[in-house]
Amino acid sequence: MSVAAAAKPKAAVAFPAADIEACLREELLEALRDEAGLRGLPVPSSAAAAASMMIEMDSLVVVDLLCAVEPVLGFELREGLVRAGGYGSVDEAVAHLMPRIEREWTRRKGGKS
């Protein structure tokens, strides 16, 4: 008589929220500085003030930035996570993207926040 081994449940991996947010913010702040430079706009010296600076961030630029967080996640993100039309600030982009990235993580890795 053979005994079938019970399948071990896949261990949930915690969503690396702090790492993802830090990476997103860094990339978005760099894009903000580039855009502000093209427009001749001054950028506040503090990261927090710059993140709340109102400046249009094109959705195509943000889609390109998503690839920076993919090595942390271990999978590719779909373009549909980014809001069509873009964002008005770094803070707005992060607030919109983080829950969507976390849902993708949970869907793919079964992780917990």
ABEGO torsion letter per residue (X at the ends): XBBBBBBBBBBBBBBBAAAAAAAAAAAAAAAAAAAAAAAGBBBBABAAAAAABBBBBBAAAAAAAAAAAAAAAGBBBBAAABBBGEBABAAAAAAAAAAAAAAAAAAAAGBBX
